[in-house]
Amino acid sequence: MAKTIALVGANGLVGKSFANSFLDQGLDLRILARVESTESAVLKELTSRGASVHGISYEDESSLIKALQGVDVLVSTVSVAVLTTQLVLIKAANIAGVKLFFPSEYGNVYDHPSNEISPYLQLKKTIINSAKELGLPYAVLSTGGFPNLSFPVDVWGDGNAKLTWTTIPSTANWIANVLKSVSIEQLQNKHLRIQGDSASANEIVKLWEKKHNSKLEVVYHPTTELDERLSADKNDILAIILREWASGRGEIGGKDNGPYPSWKPDTVESVL
């Protein structure tokens, strides 16, 4: 079981939710943040709850190693724009003796051959491979889409493909409870899949209309539009996600819900 967690990206929406869940579980939380952002309102609030904030520089490996010494698990929630910073974190975490690294993954499982053209997805693979090469144990957590951030008014394909959805708070609750109650060794070098709920775009539209007693104007697009977008820009992340959803590969299942048997994740309907 983990006692000390280091979190990167706590100023963001996902990171803040994770941080609060770690603190709710009584875990010792260290927040790593660039020196210039250590005085943010979010971090001050988390500090008042018991977190410690460590100012770091990705150009200064020694600052990272110092902040990570004594840490059991390093959790990253950095944004897409700064994914490469994880390569520096991995090296420092390995030197510091961190026992488990959660990269900033979440979302879908992109193992279909058609995704190999994306530099963005190749970077994610590079990050995992870097941890493997250094011998740093890792755990990839896939959650499906975050319904808090998705609104199915524009739908690609026929809208009938089932999709996995797990809210940000439910994801945070799962990871905090599992880190507290499951041995780190059980999580090492695993690709974990959790599922809070499952619903197609069309089902979500119906749920919304029933809940709000109002009609949504839904626009359906052919999937060829997504192919065209990716031909023009292989790093069109939204097009990559939408193509996964339209293809029927968006339902990843919840094979790893089990380590937290009392987990009661939010339903899609609850956030509409």
Residue pairs with C-beta under 8 A, 6 or more apart in sequence:
1 179
1 180
1 181
1 182
1 183
1 184
2 27
2 72
2 73
2 99
2 100
2 179
2 180
2 184
3 27
3 28
3 72
4 27
4 28
4 29
4 30
4 70
4 71
4 72
4 73
5 22
5 27
5 28
5 29
5 30
5 71
5 72
5 73
5 74
5 75
5 179
6 30
6 31
6 32
6 67
6 68
6 71
6 73
6 74
6 75
6 98
7 15
7 18
7 19
7 22
7 29
7 30
7 31
7 32
7 74
7 75
7 76
7 77
8 15
8 31
8 32
8 33
8 74
8 75
8 76
8 77
8 78
8 85
8 89
9 15
9 76
9 77
9 78
9 79
9 104
10 16
10 18
10 19
10 31
10 33
10 42
10 43
10 46
10 51
10 77
11 33
11 37
11 40
11 42
11 43
12 77
12 78
12 79
13 168
14 77
14 106
14 146
14 168
14 171
14 172
15 77
16 42
16 46
17 168
17 169
17 171
17 172
18 75
18 77
18 171
18 172
18 175
18 176
19 29
19 31
19 46
19 51
20 46
20 49
20 172
21 169
21 172
21 173
21 175
21 176
22 29
22 172
22 176
22 179
23 29
23 46
23 49
23 50
23 51
24 176
25 176
25 177
25 179
25 180
26 180
27 176
27 179
27 180
29 46
29 50
29 51
29 52
30 51
30 52
30 53
30 54
30 67
30 71
31 43
31 46
31 51
31 52
31 53
31 54
32 54
32 56
32 64
32 67
32 68
33 40
33 43
33 53
33 54
33 55
33 56
34 55
34 56
34 57
34 58
35 55
35 56
35 57
37 43
38 53
38 55
43 51
43 53
46 53
47 53
54 66
54 67
55 63
56 63
56 64
56 67
57 63
57 64
58 64
58 85
58 88
58 89
61 88
61 91
61 92
61 95
64 88
64 89
64 92
64 93
64 96
65 92
65 95
65 96
68 74
68 92
68 93
68 96
68 98
69 96
69 97
70 96
71 93
71 96
71 98
72 98
72 99
72 100
72 184
73 98
73 99
73 100
73 101
73 102
73 179
73 184
74 89
74 93
74 98
74 100
74 101
74 102
75 102
75 175
76 86
76 89
76 101
76 102
76 103
76 104
77 104
78 85
78 86
78 104
79 104
80 120
80 237
83 104
83 123
83 124
83 127
84 123
86 103
86 104
86 127
87 126
87 127
87 130
89 101
90 101
90 127
90 130
90 131
90 134
90 136
91 130
91 134
93 101
93 136
94 131
94 134
94 135
94 136
98 136
99 137
99 184
99 188
100 137
100 138
100 139
100 184
100 187
100 188
101 131
101 136
101 137
101 138
101 139
102 138
102 139
102 140
102 141
102 175
103 124
103 127
103 128
103 131
103 138
103 140
105 124
105 140
105 141
105 142
106 141
106 142
106 143
106 146
106 171
107 142
107 143
107 144
107 145
107 146
107 241
108 142
108 144
108 145
108 164
108 241
108 244
108 245
108 249
108 250
108 252
109 142
109 191
109 193
109 249
109 252
110 118
110 121
110 124
110 240
110 244
112 244
112 247
112 249
114 243
115 121
115 240
115 244
116 122
117 230
117 234
118 230
118 234
118 235
118 240
119 234
119 235
120 235
120 237
120 240
121 240
128 138
128 140
131 137
131 138
132 138
132 189
137 184
137 188
137 189
138 188
138 189
139 187
139 188
139 189
139 190
139 191
139 192
140 190
140 191
140 192
141 171
141 175
141 192
141 194
142 191
142 192
142 193
142 194
142 252
143 164
143 166
143 171
143 194
143 195
143 196
144 163
144 164
144 165
144 166
144 195
144 196
144 250
144 251
144 252
145 163
145 164
145 165
145 166
145 241
145 245
145 250
146 165
146 166
146 167
146 168
146 171
147 165
147 167
147 197
147 204
147 266
147 268
147 271
147 272
148 167
148 168
148 271
149 168
150 165
152 159
152 201
152 204
152 205
152 218
153 216
153 217
153 218
153 219
154 218
154 219
154 221
155 201
155 202
155 205
155 218
155 219
155 220
155 221
156 220
156 221
156 222
156 223
156 225
156 226
156 242
156 243
156 245
156 246
157 220
157 221
157 222
157 223
157 245
157 246
157 247
158 202
158 220
159 200
159 201
159 202
159 205
159 218
159 220
160 200
160 201
160 202
161 200
161 201
161 245
161 246
161 247
161 248
161 250
161 251
162 198
162 199
162 200
162 248
162 250
162 251
163 198
163 199
163 200
163 201
163 245
163 250
163 251
164 195
164 196
164 197
164 198
164 250
164 251
164 252
164 253
164 254
165 195
165 196
165 197
165 198
165 199
165 268
166 174
166 194
166 195
166 196
166 197
166 265
167 196
167 265
167 266
167 270
167 271
169 266
170 196
170 263
170 265
170 266
171 194
171 196
173 263
173 265
174 194
174 257
174 260
174 263
174 265
177 260
177 263
178 187
178 259
178 260
179 187
181 259
181 260
182 259
186 259
190 256
192 256
193 252
193 253
193 254
193 255
193 256
194 254
194 256
194 257
194 265
195 251
195 252
195 253
195 254
195 257
195 265
196 254
196 265
196 266
196 267
197 265
197 266
197 267
197 268
198 251
199 207
199 268
201 245
204 268
204 272
205 216
205 218
207 268
207 269
207 272
208 216
208 272
209 215
209 216
211 269
211 272
212 272
223 243
223 246
223 247
226 239
226 242
226 243
226 246
227 243
229 236
229 239
230 236
230 239
230 240
230 243
233 239
244 250
257 263
